[in-house]
Amino acid sequence: MGGNPDNSSELPPFTLTGLPGLESSQHWMFLLLGTLYIVSIVGNALILFIIKEEQSLHQPMYYFLSLLSVNDLGVSFSTLPTVLATFCFHLRNINSDCCMAQMFFIHLFSFMESGILLVMSFDRYVAICNPLHYATVLTDAHVVRMGMSVLIRSFCMVFPLPFLLKRLPFCKANVLSHAYCLHPDLIRLPCGDTRVNNIFGQFLVITNFGLDSALILLSYVLILHSVFAIASQKERLKTLNTCVSHMCAVLTFYVPMVGVSMLARYGKQAPQYVHTLMSLVYLFVPPMLNPVIYSIKTKEIRRRLCKILLGTKT
């Protein structure tokens, strides 16, 4: 590659990978992923529509759920173009700038999801541990500020990543492990010194996912302490039931993430398609399951869904 290697315009395109070793199953994977995309996009769009139309859902808990649904739509639309191009049309090349942009948005929405789950846990903590102050602590203005702080924090964290990558020379085959661009995948390709990138990436993981998960855990320790102080077992179960949807959303987000991290660190001998499938689970399962979980557990959403889908009045 001639000229200045730091110039991203001279970088060759990156090559996306479908399912190495399972090429004969690519069409089935396309059908599966297409179904997941449809469920995710339609499900989250319905959640947003129902919350907008249902006056009883105009409260902080459901404002945060709306933010989660918007974020899940962002995750789906960030990966959709290259996944469809790879599995359906067998278009494997992606421009370096487009790849960097996709990486930015995937990680932005991933960081935002963690932050949204954190503010949702704060909502549950206030509702259960300080119910008398709920209306004054979680006003509409405070909800907006919390949502904006999650967005700004995530943007500031992810913004340096493309620039830190672009300063490095890419002088070998730029073959990616997935059908989309992720920072851990891109960082192994440059032939220059990537220590700064690796240190910054670890810093982001610790300060974002590590801190958020610790605070979510702390909120549930305090919630459980408050719940067990309730004398009536029936009231305990009723109170805990208001947290079930959020706990499921936390598990569907963090469990696949931990699985991907553990596999990357300790499963280097595993076939490449196992790594690819785990990363697909991490990016596809939470956006698909979140609307399903909240539709099942929230009576108002379930009732409105029945009215929309079945034409019933109850």
Secondary structure, 3 states (H helix, E strand, C coil): CCCCCCCHHHCCCEECCCCCCCHHHHHHHHHHHHHHHHHHHHHHHHHHHHHHHCHHHCCHHHHHHHHHHHHHHHHHHHHHHHHHHHHCCCCCEECHHHHHHHHHHHHHHHHHHHHHHHHHHHHHHHHHHCHHHHHHHCCHHHHHHHHHHHHHHHHHHHCHHHHHHHCCCCCCCCECCCCCCCHHHHCCCCCCCCHHHHHHHHHHHHHHHHHHHHHHHHHHHHHHHHHCCCCCHHHHHHHHHCCHHHHHHHHHHHHHHHHHHHHHHHCCCCCHHHHHHHHHHHHHHHHHHHHHHHHHHCHHHHHHHHHHHHCCCC
